Amino acid sequence: MLMKEKIEKVVRVVLGLGLGVFIGRSLWLWRDVSARPELYEANSAPWYTPLLIEGGVLAALILLGMLVLWLLGRRKDK
């Protein structure tokens, strides 16, 4: 296996894991808010605020990963 293929595989795994963790955390938070809304009513920020922050970080991670994959693809064609 070439080094480029290893890097592509690692990038794809990291992106998949990041997306999976985000989806899992979103579902857990939604379930927790549905089960115990009184805990989240005391906060001044909406319950989904952490998801917006984590979603922004995930979007940046995905863009960075796609940039790496694009650069590797361009290099592979040469």
Sequence and secondary structure as in RCSB ss.txt:
>XXXX:A:sequence
MLMKEKIEKVVRVVLGLGLGVFIGRSLWLWRDVSARPELYEANSAPWYTPLLIEGGVLAALILLGMLVLWLLGRR
KDK
>XXXX:A:secstr
  HHHHHHHHHHHHHHHHHHHHHHHHHHHHHHHHH HHHHHTSSS TTHHHHHHHHHHHHHHHHHHHHHHHHHHH
HH 
